[in-house]
Amino acid sequence: MLPERVFAIGGWLSIGAGALVAAAAVLDPNPFYWSMIETAGLFVGFGALFLYVASGARRDRRRLLESPQPPV
């Protein structure tokens, strides 16, 4: 499994890309580009998912490191 840092960086980059796409949609409100808002939402949603996975991986790794028994 990839380290949680990769998921966290990917999540923040995806959220940043979603914010940039949303800003572009707001700055140029053309009806032909309304799908950009959906795209921005998908970017932010995937970024949030990546951050959630990163936090779960970090929590699992810390639990394994603090357990008195070695991992099986």
N, C-alpha and C positions, 0 to 999 in steps of 0.2 A: 504494500500500500504506500502511496506517496505520502510524504510528510505533510502535516497539517499546514505548514507554512506555505506550501504550493497552493493549496486550496484557498487559504486566506488571501494570498496575493491575487489569485485568479478571480476571487469574489469581488475584491475591491476594484480591480481593473474592469470587470464586467459592469459593476454599478457605475463606475465613472463613464464608461462608454454609453450606458443608458442615459445618464445625465446629459452627456454631450448630444446624443440624438434627440432627447426631449428639448434641449435648448435650441437646437437647429429647427425643430418643428415649431417651436413658439416664435422664433425670430422670423421664420418664413412661413406664415400660415396659409399655405396653398392647399386647396381641397384635394388635389391629386396626391399629396403627401400625408394624408391622414393616417396611413398605415405606419408612419414613423412613430406615432404615439404608441401603437401596439408593440412595435419593435423595441422601443425604449422600455416598455413594461416587461417584456420578455428578458431583456438584458438585466434589468434590476432584479427580476425574479430569480434568474439563474445565479446572479451574484449573491443573493440572499441564501439560496440553496447551498452554494459553495461555502459560504461563511458558516452555515449550520453544520455542514459536514466537517469543516475544520474544527469547530468547537467540540463536536462529538469525538473526533479522533484525538484531540488534545486531552479530553476528559478520560478517554479509555487508556491512553498512554500513561497519564499520571496515576490512574488507578492501578495499572500493572506495576509501575515503579514503586508505589507505596505499599503494595501487598507483601505480606511476610513470606508467601510461598513463591517460588520461581514459576514463571509461566510454563504451561504444558504445551 
